[in-house]
């Protein structure tokens, strides 16, 4: 499984989000930015993203995933603070 495959899966499900996935085939990191996360606690944001790839994790096709989900405003603030 490539980062592009994972990115496409998340992007197809969360169509109004900007998605970037990096990784090496066994461990991936996704940064997902979208207004859809407005008002959500961090764990709810992660659950929303995990739901798009849960079948890949369950099947073992995707081993490990780190998710960072932001609203556009949170992302802007994180970039100013140099947090990713």
C-alpha positions as CSV (number, residue, x, y, z in Angstrom):
1,X,0.0,0.0,0.0
2,X,1.4,3.4,-1.0
3,X,0.8,6.8,0.6
4,X,-1.0,7.8,-2.5
5,X,-3.4,4.9,-2.1
6,X,-4.2,5.9,1.5
7,X,-4.5,9.5,0.6
8,X,-7.0,8.8,-2.2
9,X,-9.1,6.6,0.1
10,X,-9.3,9.4,2.7
11,X,-9.8,12.2,0.1
12,X,-12.6,10.2,-1.6
13,X,-14.5,9.9,1.7
14,X,-13.8,13.4,3.0
15,X,-14.3,15.3,-0.2
16,X,-14.0,18.8,1.3
17,X,-10.7,18.2,3.0
18,X,-7.1,18.7,2.1
19,X,-5.3,15.4,2.7
20,X,-1.6,14.7,2.7
21,X,-0.3,11.2,3.5
22,X,3.4,10.3,4.0
23,X,4.9,7.0,5.0
24,X,6.9,3.9,4.1
25,X,4.4,1.2,3.4
26,X,4.0,0.0,6.9
27,X,3.5,3.2,8.9
28,X,1.7,6.3,7.6
29,X,1.0,9.8,8.8
30,X,-2.0,11.7,7.5
31,X,-2.6,15.4,7.9
32,X,-6.2,16.2,7.1
33,X,-7.5,19.8,7.0
34,X,-11.2,20.6,6.7
35,X,-14.0,22.7,8.0
36,X,-15.9,19.5,8.6
37,X,-13.9,19.2,11.9
38,X,-15.3,22.5,13.2
39,X,-16.4,22.1,16.9
40,X,-15.0,18.5,17.2
41,X,-12.7,17.3,19.9
42,X,-9.4,15.8,18.6
43,X,-10.5,12.2,19.2
44,X,-13.7,12.7,17.2
45,X,-11.7,14.2,14.3
46,X,-9.4,11.1,14.4
47,X,-12.3,8.7,14.5
48,X,-13.8,10.4,11.5
49,X,-10.6,9.9,9.5
50,X,-10.1,6.3,10.8
51,X,-13.6,5.4,9.6
52,X,-12.4,6.0,6.0
53,X,-9.6,3.4,6.3
54,X,-10.8,1.1,9.1
55,X,-11.3,-1.8,6.7
56,X,-7.7,-1.5,5.6
57,X,-6.5,-1.6,9.2
58,X,-8.8,-4.5,10.1
59,X,-7.5,-6.5,7.1
60,X,-3.9,-5.9,8.0
61,X,-3.3,-4.1,4.7
62,X,-2.5,-0.9,6.6
63,X,-0.4,-1.5,9.7
64,X,-0.1,1.8,11.5
65,X,-1.5,5.3,11.0
66,X,-0.9,8.6,12.7
67,X,-3.6,11.1,12.1
68,X,-3.5,14.8,12.6
69,X,-6.8,16.5,11.8
70,X,-7.3,20.3,11.8
71,X,-9.8,22.9,10.9
72,X,-8.4,25.5,8.5
73,X,-8.0,27.9,11.3
74,X,-6.2,25.4,13.5
75,X,-3.9,24.5,10.6
76,X,-3.1,28.2,10.0
77,X,-2.3,28.6,13.7
78,X,-0.2,25.4,13.7
79,X,1.8,26.6,10.7
80,X,2.5,29.9,12.5
81,X,3.8,27.9,15.5
82,X,5.7,25.5,13.2
83,X,3.6,22.5,14.4
84,X,2.6,19.8,11.9
